[in-house]
Amino acid sequence: MIAFVSGPVAALAPDSAVVEVGGIGITVQCAPNTLSGLRMGQQTKLATSLVVREDSLTLYGFADDDERQTFELLQTASGVGPRLAQAMLAVHSPDALRRAVSTGDEKALTAVPGIGKKGAQKLLLELKDRLGEPLGTGGRAIGTPVAAGWREQLHAALVGLGYATREAEEAVSAVAPQAEAAQGAPQVGQLLKAALQTLNRAR
């Protein structure tokens, strides 16, 4: 079990980061929210979960141990693999997921790409006694709305991923209508996904 990786960020991609550990570059699969907090060349420490398959070893990275533990608990439900579990944490913080499950909030789960109404109902039943009660607020939770500085955070995340300043500015402008239409504060992770799609289409 690799509990965490710590070292400078050697490379960033839309769905992963490479962290240099003892002269070895380790690829870690991360949600956009986690990637938005990383910068090339800067030190980072990511909690990790190793998923072993017959033909692959994949390391998933998270901002803290709570996210990692939630990621592993989500996969105890039938039909939930690592990618879907990561998608759930990209949309909701661990506490938001605990709250959704404890209150039977089907709508919150269907907000995750890949989860329909029947799937949400099944997950609510299976996860009810596994995730535990919400811990309350405190600290920055991945997937939680970010207050008004979303433009600066999104721009910094895109530049951190290697895009030119002008490209980042254009992508921020492209997703501005989506951010302004959001109820409450926009979520930088979701805006980052939309911005990356815009940049990919432009290339």
N, C-alpha and C positions, 0 to 999 in steps of 0.2 A: 504494500500500500504506500503510495506516494502522497503524503498528507499536504505538502505545499511545495512550491518552487519559489526561490528568491534569487534575484539578480537583476542585471540591467536588461532592458527590453531591446532585443537585437533586431526584431522585425515585427511589422504589423500588417495584417490583412483584414478584409471585411468580417471574417468569422474566426480568426485565430491570432495568436501572438507567439513570437519566439522569445523565450527567456534564456539568457546565457547563464548556465549553472556549472561552475568549475570548468570552463572552457568548452562546454558542450551546449549546443543550442537545442532546447526542448520546446516542441510545438505544443501549445495549449489551446484547445477549442474554447472560445469565450463568446458570450452573448454581447451584442453591440453596447449595452449599458456598461459592461465591464471594460470593454475595449476603449470606450470613450474616456476612461480615467487613466489610460496608459499613454506614455510618451516615449518616443524613440530615445534610447540612451539613458533613460532615467531608471533608477532602482525601483523594483516592484516586488511585492510578495503576494502570491495568489494561492488561496486554498484550492486543493485539487482532488479530483476523483478519477481513478483509473478504471476505464471500462475495457474488459478483456473479451475479445471475440476470437473465433478460430483463426481468422485471417487478419486480425488487427489488434493493436493496443492503442487506445485513444485516451488522452489525458484532457479532462475538462477542468477549466479554471473558473474561480469565483472570487468575489471581493472579500468574503469572510467565511468563517466556519459554519455560520447559520445557513448561508446559501448552499454550501456544499452538503450539509446534512439534509436539508430540505430536498435537494436534487436527488439524493440517494433514497430518501423515503418515498418520493413521488414514484420512483421506479418499482416500488413494491406493489403498485396497483397493476392489474393485468392490462396489457395494451400500451403501457407507458414505457417507452425506451428512453435512452439518454437524450436524443434530439428533441423529443416532445417535452421531456422534463426541463430541458434548457429553455425551450420556447416559453414554457409556463413561467419560468423565472425571468425571462426577458420582458414579459408583460406585467407581471406582478411581483412585488417583494415577498419574501417568505412570510412575513406577518400578514400581508394582504391575502395570501393563499390560505393561511391558517384561518383567517377571519371568514373567507368565502366558504371554506369547508364547514366550519363550526356553525355558520348561519344558514347553510344550504343555498348559497348564492350561485344559482346555476348560470345566471347571466355573466358573472365574472369569469367563469371558466370557458364559456363559449366565445369570450373575447380573444382567447388564444387560438391562433391559426392551427387548424387540424383537429379541433375539438368541436363536435356538433352537440346538439341538444341531448341525444341519447348517451353519448360519450360522457357529457358533463354529469348527467344523472348517475351514471355508473360510478364515476370517479368520486362523487360526493358520498356515495354509500361506502366505497372501499377505503377512502382516506379518512373518514370521520374519526376513527379512533387511532389514527397513526400520526397525524401531523401535530396534534396537541392544540392548546388554546393560544390565541394571539398573545404576544409578549408586550404589546403596547408600542408606542413610538419611542424613538431614540436612535441617534446616529443616522447616517445616510443609508437608506435601503435601496437596493437596485430595483428599478421598476416603479419607484414612487415618483410622483410628479415633481418637477423641478421648477422653482419660482422663476420670476422674470429674468433673467440672464441666460435664457436658453440659446439665444443667438451666439453669444460669446462661447458658451460651452460646446455648442454644435460645431462652430467654426474651428475651435481648438482641437476637437476630436478629429475632424477631417484633415486638418494640417498634420496632426499626429499620425494619421494613417498614410501620410505621404503625398497628399494632394497639394497642388499649388494654392497660394493664397487666393488668387483670382477664381480658381475652380471652386474653392470652398465657399467664397462669397456668393457665387452664382447658385450653388446648391442650397445655401441657406435661404436665399431669396426665393428659390423654387418651392421650398417647403413651408415658407412663411404663411400662405393661406391655410394650410393644414393646421399649423400651430395656433393661428388666431381663431380657427373654428373649434378648437378643442374646448371641452367644458373644463373649467378650472385651468390650472397651470399645465402647459404641454409637457410630455414625457420625452426627454432627450433621446432615450434609447430608440423609441419608435420613429422619431424624426431622423435619427441617424440612418435607420434602415431605408427610409424614403429618400434621403439625400444620396445615399450610395446607389440606389436604383436610378436616380436622375443622372448621376455621373456616369454610370455604366452605359446608359442609353446614349449619352453625348459622345462617347468614345467610339 
